[in-house]
Amino acid sequence: MTKKIPLTRYIATFFYLISFWLFLSGHYDIFHVAIGIICCAGITYTSTDLLFSNPTGKKRHVIVFEFIIYIFWLLYQIVIANLQVARLVLSPKLTIDPRIIIYKSPLLEGDVAQATFGNSITLTPGTVTIDLRDKEFHVHALTPIFADDLNNGAMEHRVARIYH
């Protein structure tokens, strides 16, 4: 049984998306704006329940604030991982020792939290989420160091803090 979503949420979602589209696009001719409207309308129709879902009961502004903090932390992690991968690739003495690890996540409940975590792993150079089954993330790590960075649980705890 699906919950009925108020029309105001569809309208708000559409305006968030079209504003973001126009900001990123930088093209304001009729063709690009029309494509933006069509795409944003389709995404609004299919995804409004994701944007406005709040299973935690937290106030929305608290979730947004925690997510913004997480984004800055993730960007920092991406920069650090980029430097580690560059050093690994450019140094002839360092060897690449790839492995597949299975990371079990007892903290992450819900599809959005798990998707955020899996995408964060993939965005961080040196690791790629290749599968997710029953809260088990199958991750390809370029070296044991990247696997250890994932296994320390910092990213999982930060994502769990947003969504719980």
VMD Tcl script that draws the C-alpha trace (Angstrom):
set ca {
  {0.00 0.00 0.00}
  {1.47 3.33 -1.03}
  {1.00 6.56 0.85}
  {-0.67 9.43 -0.96}
  {1.83 12.23 -1.50}
  {0.47 15.78 -1.33}
  {0.61 17.84 -4.54}
  {2.75 20.45 -2.77}
  {5.56 17.90 -2.42}
  {5.48 17.18 -6.15}
  {5.60 20.89 -6.90}
  {8.46 21.46 -4.42}
  {10.42 18.53 -5.85}
  {9.94 19.79 -9.40}
  {11.15 23.28 -8.50}
  {14.19 21.94 -6.63}
  {15.13 19.81 -9.62}
  {14.51 22.41 -12.32}
  {16.45 25.03 -10.35}
  {19.37 22.63 -10.03}
  {19.10 21.73 -13.73}
  {19.16 25.36 -14.80}
  {22.06 26.15 -12.46}
  {24.18 23.28 -13.77}
  {23.14 23.56 -17.41}
  {23.95 27.18 -18.03}
  {21.92 26.96 -21.27}
  {18.67 28.87 -21.30}
  {17.47 28.37 -24.87}
  {14.08 26.77 -25.49}
  {15.51 23.35 -26.36}
  {17.57 22.93 -23.18}
  {14.88 24.35 -20.91}
  {12.26 22.05 -22.50}
  {14.49 19.01 -22.04}
  {15.07 20.09 -18.43}
  {11.34 20.41 -17.80}
  {10.63 16.98 -19.30}
  {13.42 15.27 -17.35}
  {12.57 17.00 -14.08}
  {8.88 16.17 -14.48}
  {9.70 12.49 -15.01}
  {12.05 12.36 -12.05}
  {9.52 14.24 -9.91}
  {6.80 11.75 -10.79}
  {8.94 8.72 -9.96}
  {11.06 9.99 -7.05}
  {9.17 12.48 -4.91}
  {8.67 9.89 -2.19}
  {12.46 9.47 -1.94}
  {13.22 13.15 -1.59}
  {10.65 13.73 1.10}
  {10.81 10.43 2.94}
  {11.76 10.71 6.58}
  {11.73 7.33 8.31}
  {13.91 8.58 11.19}
  {11.47 11.11 12.57}
  {14.23 13.73 12.64}
  {13.41 17.25 11.58}
  {14.18 17.76 7.91}
  {16.57 20.65 8.49}
  {18.65 18.46 10.85}
  {18.93 15.73 8.20}
  {19.91 18.28 5.54}
  {22.51 19.85 7.85}
  {24.02 16.45 8.71}
  {24.04 15.48 5.03}
  {25.85 18.70 4.07}
  {28.48 18.04 6.74}
  {28.82 14.50 5.39}
  {29.31 15.79 1.83}
  {32.23 17.98 2.96}
  {33.75 15.05 4.87}
  {33.30 12.81 1.81}
  {34.94 15.39 -0.48}
  {37.93 15.47 1.87}
  {38.11 11.65 1.77}
  {37.93 11.72 -2.03}
  {40.88 14.13 -2.21}
  {42.94 12.00 0.18}
  {42.11 8.81 -1.74}
  {42.96 10.52 -5.06}
  {46.40 11.39 -3.70}
  {46.89 7.82 -2.46}
  {45.91 6.36 -5.84}
  {48.16 8.82 -7.70}
  {51.08 7.89 -5.45}
  {50.36 4.20 -5.99}
  {50.16 4.54 -9.76}
  {53.18 6.82 -10.15}
  {55.53 5.00 -7.79}
  {57.24 1.98 -9.37}
  {58.07 0.55 -5.93}
  {54.49 0.32 -4.72}
  {52.44 -2.65 -5.88}
  {48.77 -2.88 -6.55}
  {47.22 -5.76 -4.62}
  {43.52 -5.79 -5.51}
  {40.98 -7.72 -3.51}
  {37.27 -8.20 -3.09}
  {36.01 -7.71 0.45}
  {32.60 -8.25 1.91}
  {31.62 -5.46 4.27}
  {28.69 -6.30 6.52}
  {26.74 -3.29 7.69}
  {24.55 -3.77 10.75}
  {23.99 -0.02 11.12}
  {22.47 0.91 7.79}
  {18.72 0.43 7.60}
  {16.75 1.41 4.54}
  {17.44 1.68 0.86}
  {18.46 5.33 0.86}
  {21.07 4.86 3.60}
  {22.49 1.79 1.87}
  {22.55 3.53 -1.52}
  {24.31 6.54 0.02}
  {26.93 4.28 1.59}
  {27.47 2.21 -1.57}
  {27.76 5.30 -3.76}
  {30.14 6.94 -1.28}
  {32.40 3.89 -1.47}
  {32.37 4.04 -5.27}
  {33.03 7.79 -5.33}
  {36.14 7.31 -3.21}
  {39.05 6.36 -5.50}
  {40.55 2.95 -4.85}
  {37.24 1.28 -3.97}
  {34.18 0.30 -5.97}
  {30.95 -1.20 -4.67}
  {30.20 -4.09 -7.02}
  {27.21 -5.67 -5.29}
  {24.88 -5.33 -2.33}
  {23.03 -8.29 -0.85}
  {21.30 -8.36 2.52}
  {23.35 -5.53 4.01}
  {26.57 -7.04 2.65}
  {28.53 -4.71 0.41}
  {30.85 -6.50 -2.01}
  {33.66 -4.02 -2.60}
  {36.69 -4.11 -4.88}
  {39.65 -2.48 -3.14}
  {42.82 -1.59 -5.01}
  {45.10 -2.35 -2.05}
  {44.79 -3.63 1.52}
  {45.09 -0.02 2.72}
  {41.88 0.93 0.90}
  {40.16 -2.14 2.36}
  {41.34 -1.20 5.86}
  {40.06 2.36 5.39}
  {36.64 0.93 4.64}
  {36.78 -1.58 7.48}
  {37.48 1.12 10.09}
  {33.75 2.00 9.85}
  {34.05 5.80 9.79}
  {32.03 6.19 6.59}
  {29.34 3.77 7.75}
  {28.94 5.59 11.08}
  {28.66 8.96 9.36}
  {25.99 7.70 6.95}
  {24.12 6.00 9.78}
  {24.13 9.26 11.74}
  {22.30 10.99 8.90}
  {19.59 8.40 8.44}
  {19.02 7.20 12.03}
}
mol new
graphics top color blue
foreach p $ca { graphics top sphere $p radius 0.5 }
foreach p [lrange $ca 0 end-1] q [lrange $ca 1 end] { graphics top cylinder $p $q radius 0.2 }
display resetview
